[in-house]
């Protein structure tokens, strides 16, 4: 087992999570509320799409790094058995959060979500931004619970005991 490779993988994994989920937090807590205060609905849509477009590439890169380093660490440390043990619930949670974001970023958003959001934002901007903010809060919430569980679990703590 290459310990230097594992240390680099772990560092890249954490860095990717910080950039990705930190960006989700910024969008959820700061950008969406600011966009909702714009007077003109078309300004809201244009600004949000511009920010989202820039961040989506960063988020895609971060999720690729997180997914590949996570798989590498599970493989190198032979941690597959953790997925059969409820004590390691946070392993499942990490994979689930990563899968949700990966599907949204790489499949749903480019194929239909972007167009659907733009259309809905033009027709009903208030309810659209409220819905987007609720979804972001849910995703941020499960992401933060997962991060807390993973960090605590990696250090031997579990809420299941």
C-alpha positions as CSV (number, residue, x, y, z in Angstrom):
1,X,0.0,0.0,0.0
2,X,1.4,3.4,-1.0
3,X,0.9,5.6,2.1
4,X,2.0,8.8,0.2
5,X,-0.6,8.1,-2.5
6,X,-3.2,7.6,0.2
7,X,-2.2,10.9,1.9
8,X,-2.4,12.8,-1.4
9,X,-5.8,11.1,-2.2
10,X,-7.2,12.0,1.2
11,X,-6.0,15.6,0.9
12,X,-7.5,16.0,-2.6
13,X,-10.7,14.3,-1.4
14,X,-11.1,16.8,1.4
15,X,-10.1,19.8,-0.8
16,X,-12.7,18.7,-3.4
17,X,-15.4,18.4,-0.7
18,X,-14.5,21.9,0.7
19,X,-14.7,23.5,-2.7
20,X,-17.9,21.6,-3.8
21,X,-20.0,21.8,-0.7
22,X,-18.6,25.2,0.2
23,X,-19.8,26.4,-3.1
24,X,-23.2,24.9,-2.5
25,X,-23.3,26.8,0.8
26,X,-22.3,30.0,-0.9
27,X,-25.1,29.6,-3.5
28,X,-27.7,28.6,-0.9
29,X,-27.0,31.1,1.8
30,X,-25.7,34.2,-0.1
31,X,-26.3,34.1,-3.9
32,X,-29.9,32.9,-4.1
33,X,-31.2,35.3,-1.4
34,X,-29.3,38.2,-3.1
35,X,-30.8,37.2,-6.5
36,X,-34.3,37.1,-5.1
37,X,-33.9,40.8,-4.2
38,X,-33.3,41.9,-7.8
39,X,-36.3,43.9,-9.0
40,X,-36.5,42.6,-12.6
41,X,-37.2,38.9,-13.1
42,X,-35.0,38.7,-16.2
43,X,-32.1,40.2,-14.2
44,X,-32.6,37.4,-11.6
45,X,-32.5,34.7,-14.3
46,X,-29.5,36.1,-16.1
47,X,-27.4,36.7,-13.0
48,X,-28.3,33.3,-11.5
49,X,-27.6,31.5,-14.7
50,X,-24.2,33.3,-15.1
51,X,-23.2,32.3,-11.6
52,X,-24.5,28.8,-11.8
53,X,-22.8,28.3,-15.2
54,X,-19.4,29.3,-13.8
55,X,-19.8,27.3,-10.6
56,X,-21.1,24.2,-12.3
57,X,-17.7,23.6,-14.0
58,X,-16.0,24.0,-10.7
59,X,-18.5,21.6,-9.0
60,X,-18.1,19.1,-11.8
61,X,-14.3,19.1,-11.4
62,X,-14.6,18.8,-7.6
63,X,-17.1,15.9,-7.8
64,X,-14.8,14.1,-10.2
65,X,-11.9,14.5,-7.8
66,X,-14.0,13.5,-4.8
67,X,-15.4,10.4,-6.6
68,X,-12.1,9.2,-8.0
69,X,-10.2,9.8,-4.7
70,X,-12.9,8.2,-2.7
71,X,-13.0,5.1,-4.9
72,X,-9.1,5.0,-4.8
73,X,-9.1,5.1,-1.0
74,X,-11.8,2.4,-0.6
75,X,-9.9,0.2,-3.1
76,X,-6.5,0.7,-1.6
77,X,-7.6,0.3,2.0
78,X,-10.0,-2.6,1.1
79,X,-12.9,-0.9,2.8
80,X,-15.7,-2.6,0.8
81,X,-16.9,-4.4,3.9
82,X,-17.9,-1.1,5.5
83,X,-20.8,-0.9,3.1
84,X,-22.3,-3.9,4.8
85,X,-22.0,-2.5,8.3
86,X,-24.6,0.1,9.6
87,X,-21.9,1.5,11.9
88,X,-20.4,3.0,8.7
89,X,-23.7,4.7,7.6
90,X,-21.7,7.7,6.6
91,X,-19.9,5.7,3.8
92,X,-23.3,5.2,2.2
93,X,-24.2,8.8,2.8
94,X,-21.0,10.0,1.1
95,X,-21.7,7.8,-2.0
96,X,-25.4,8.9,-2.0
97,X,-24.6,12.7,-1.8
98,X,-21.9,12.3,-4.4
99,X,-24.2,10.4,-6.7
100,X,-27.0,12.9,-6.4
101,X,-24.8,15.8,-7.3
102,X,-23.0,13.9,-10.0
103,X,-26.3,13.0,-11.7
104,X,-27.6,16.6,-11.4
105,X,-24.3,18.2,-12.6
106,X,-23.5,15.8,-15.5
107,X,-26.9,14.5,-16.6
108,X,-30.0,16.4,-15.4
109,X,-28.7,19.9,-15.6
110,X,-27.2,19.8,-19.2
111,X,-30.1,17.7,-20.6
112,X,-33.1,19.4,-19.2
113,X,-32.9,21.2,-15.8
114,X,-31.2,24.3,-17.2
115,X,-34.0,24.9,-19.8
116,X,-36.7,24.0,-17.4
117,X,-35.4,26.4,-14.8
118,X,-35.0,29.3,-17.2
119,X,-38.6,28.8,-18.5
120,X,-40.1,28.4,-15.1
121,X,-38.1,31.5,-13.8
122,X,-39.5,33.6,-16.6
123,X,-43.1,32.5,-15.9
124,X,-43.0,32.4,-12.1
125,X,-39.8,33.9,-10.7
126,X,-40.8,34.2,-7.1
127,X,-41.9,30.6,-6.7
128,X,-39.1,29.3,-8.9
129,X,-36.4,30.9,-6.7
130,X,-38.1,29.8,-3.5
131,X,-38.2,26.2,-4.9
132,X,-34.5,26.4,-5.9
133,X,-33.6,27.8,-2.5
134,X,-35.5,25.0,-0.7
135,X,-33.8,22.3,-2.8
136,X,-30.4,23.9,-2.2
137,X,-31.1,23.9,1.6
138,X,-32.1,20.2,1.5
139,X,-29.0,19.3,-0.4
140,X,-26.8,21.5,1.8
141,X,-28.3,19.9,4.9
142,X,-27.7,16.3,3.9
143,X,-24.2,17.3,2.7
144,X,-23.4,18.8,6.1
145,X,-24.8,15.9,8.0
146,X,-22.8,13.6,5.8
147,X,-19.6,15.6,6.3
148,X,-20.1,15.6,10.1
149,X,-20.8,11.9,10.1
150,X,-17.8,11.1,8.0
151,X,-15.4,13.1,10.0
152,X,-16.7,11.8,13.3
153,X,-17.0,8.2,11.9
154,X,-13.4,8.3,10.6
155,X,-12.3,9.0,14.1
156,X,-14.3,6.2,15.6
157,X,-17.5,8.0,16.7
158,X,-21.0,6.8,15.7
159,X,-24.5,8.0,16.7
160,X,-25.6,4.4,16.3
161,X,-23.9,3.2,19.5
